[in-house]
Amino acid sequence: MEVETLVHILQELIPGKNAGGSLRFVPDLGTLPVGRIGVAVDPTPENIQTAVERGIDLLITYHPWTGEATEIVNHANLRLLALHGNWDSAPAGILPELVQACELREVAERDGVMIGTTETALRGLIEVCQRTLELTVVPYFGELRSPVRKVGIYLGSGFLPHRRAVWETCRAQGCDTLLSGELTMAALRFGTEHQLKLIDLGHSAAARAGMNKFRRLLAERLSDHCPVDFLDGLYSCNYFTSYSILDNYSAAFTESDDLEMGPELFSFIEKME
């Protein structure tokens, strides 16, 4: 398949402002034809190895590649593309997929938080998340039988202390439940104080359904050009414990001192997200 064909299809799937001018290939896609494409949430070493074994020459991921399995990537001339924020709010992207699965109504974006109404109980919403994201365990805070009427969704590390503005937005908008990732003691304390129920989708797992949909849409458009595989390896749900690029910071963060965490690591994460 010619490069121009792929780029045109990607521009259709991620139109206008969602592309944000940041749809960049690593290394540059160049002019070499694409014979097989892999789609994954994370460029884990396992996904990279599997891609090479399957003869994939372009791996499209949600999270950006940060040097995992560099020798394999270079030796196989594997090309990588990270969609990340580009695919979050695209018409068929991560957030729309979660909103649809949760059957939210009157949906609006407020300061980066997708907010909508529903009529269910916390137990029901957790079960929807389990089915949609293919999870067996979903950490949560709140009474399972308590009603859920207004939900906020924030992708990524919305429960980390430096995301307090997300919690305040949910509170100001009258949300009773927040779906995000990286649950911490700070978020639990806020939830207790303000009666805000919390569901931890997992930093990477939250993107699984949306990236699966991306693979299906891409495969439909490329059916006459090349096969598209889905690779299901994920980073840990909490980047602070095993995301490889943060190895040097692993000793800096524990749940017991999450409120006292210095700004260095959080500013680093901001750049990654």
Phi, psi and omega in degrees: 000137179286147181302319183300324179296314180296314181300319179298317180293319178298321178293331175290318182285330182236077187280160167048233189294338181292329178289325172060015179071009186246022179276085187242138179268147178231114349290184180304138185300331177064210183247000180294137179294156179254122183261329180207138184243139172247144177236135180208162173286314187234143175276059181292158176305323180294317178295321179296316179297316179297319179301314181295318180297329180273358181079022177284133178248355173222122178249116179259120183238168174278302179279149183288151175284133182235027174105005178299138177049047184303319182298320179294316180301313183291318183295322182270356184056039179287128177263145184231147176220128177255126179277315180040238184300337179301323186265352183303304187248012174301157186310326179245024189277196186300306183295311177303325179294317178292318179300316180295317180297323180277357179055045179281145178242168178049050187280136178211153178262132179228110177052043177087356179256128175274123187236136179207166182256158178201177175221095181206189173244163182303319180302315181297320180292321177298318180295323176298316179297320179299314181292315185294319186260004177058049180249145174263333180234128178232107177298141181209166174225127179137166178282125185302328183272355184290145182289147174242121183239331181218125189240138171250139177236126177226117182287150175091222189264052185291346180261003176285151185306325183285359176260022182305329179301328176296315180296319180294323176298314178299318179296314182295329182271002177080020178290143174254353182214140177234130175253124178198209182220168177068054183300132181229168177298325180299315179294321178297320178295319178296316179299320178295315183293326187245015178053045179255117178283146186232136174232122181268108181281343187092132186301315181271319184301330180300336182266357187299309183297319181293324178284328173298319178294320177302317179299317180296315180295319180293319180297322178298317183283338182252016185303331180263005186242305181198155179286154179231119181257154172250129178250123194259011177293141181233153165293168173303150180297335177245110183302330185294340182264330183209002177295120195302326184291345181259012182306322182290347182254003190301328182278355188271349188228127170224157181297331184289337182238030185295336179283335182265004183302132180291165185283345188300309182293319182295322178293327177295316179296322179304318180294324181290328185268000000 
